[in-house]
């Protein structure tokens, strides 16, 4: 059976929202590593750790290039020291948002798996060569949890090469879209980052609340396909207008204009192109009675866990999705 988690951009209210998610029965809470857009993921996770007792916590997904491997290892150790190894899960990615929002390309798949391996080796207590010198977690007893520190890892991937890298590394997968041709052999955990909203009975896909709430999840698909030069963008509603508006911005600052509001609010460009006709891009925009069947279809595609990102009225979104998904707790 598919399990239900949640994901958040780190903003001041996020620790309280994670505490609510725990009350409602969500399995895990992921926090984005997007410092150009929101707050620090590790500080947010530490604050959430102080407000919760059982929900699993982790970055979803951290960008290895943003910090020295030792700094990342120390951050993971800090979180493990707060909540224990059983409650920590770590996601890592190449930086579609975390790097693109700063005008940088995602990390190469020639480099990314090795960056993850460095952090994992440090957490095991091994010597690792970094910048031409051996380094090791030198923390004495009482200064950090004892090594080895072994927590589950997932990789943020979508394509075949990433899936192979995850399987070869013994990692799970954190994906933003299910692929009918995906090969999940050898991968135990396949987590879908899902966007959407549960509609009230008197709402439709064209209701303004629905567009404002689920729209940022729709917009991220436009953003991704634009930067990847993916021809699938041509099939989206108002794609021609989106390209016109994006290309009208300065090439030097286009990434700033496109990523403003990413996964939280519709920016000026988004508002001209994201309409009710585009809501079907988000797999979790539906009436509550429709959600179980959608989750069942995702499970049939190999998804083992859905990480729902609530937008807009976050508390309302967490509650309505939890109810529709049949989570057992109430808050």
LINSUL-V405512 format. One record per backbone hydrogen bond with DSSP energy under -1.0 kcal/mol. CO is the residue of the C=O (numbers start at 1). NH is the residue of the N-H. Records with the same first field share a line. If there is no record, write none. Layout:
# LINSUL-V405512
CO=NH, NH
This chain:
# LINSUL-V405512
3=306
4=27
5=308
6=30
8=32
10=39
11=14
13=17
14=18
15=19
16=20
17=21
18=22
19=23
20=24
21=26
27=56
28=6
29=58
30=8
31=60
34=37, 38
40=44
41=45
42=46
43=47
44=48
45=49
46=50
48=51
56=29
57=89
58=31
59=91
62=93
63=66
64=67
68=72
69=73
70=74
71=75
72=76
73=77
74=78
75=79
76=80
77=81
78=82
79=83
80=84
84=87
85=88
87=57
90=154
91=62
92=156
94=107
95=99, 100
97=101
99=102, 104
100=103
108=111, 112
111=115
112=116
113=117
114=118
115=119
116=120
117=121
118=122
119=123
120=124
121=126
122=125
123=149
128=135
130=133
133=130
135=128
140=143
152=90
153=172
154=92
155=157, 174
159=163
160=164
161=165
162=166
163=167
164=168
165=169
166=171
167=170
172=155
173=191
175=193
179=182
184=187
189=173
190=304, 305
191=175
192=307
194=309
195=284
197=286
200=203
204=207
207=211
208=212
209=213
210=214
211=215
214=218
215=219
216=220
218=221, 222
219=223
220=224
221=225
222=226
223=227
224=228
225=230
230=233
231=234
232=235
233=236
236=239
238=242
239=243
240=244
241=245
242=246
243=247
246=249
253=257
254=258
255=259
256=260
259=262
261=264, 265
267=271
269=272
270=273, 274
275=278
276=279
278=281
279=282
282=285
286=199
287=290
290=294
291=295
292=296
293=297
294=298
295=299
296=300
298=303
299=302
304=3
305=192
306=5
307=194
308=7
312=314
313=317
314=318
315=319
316=320
317=321
318=322
319=323
320=324
321=325
322=327
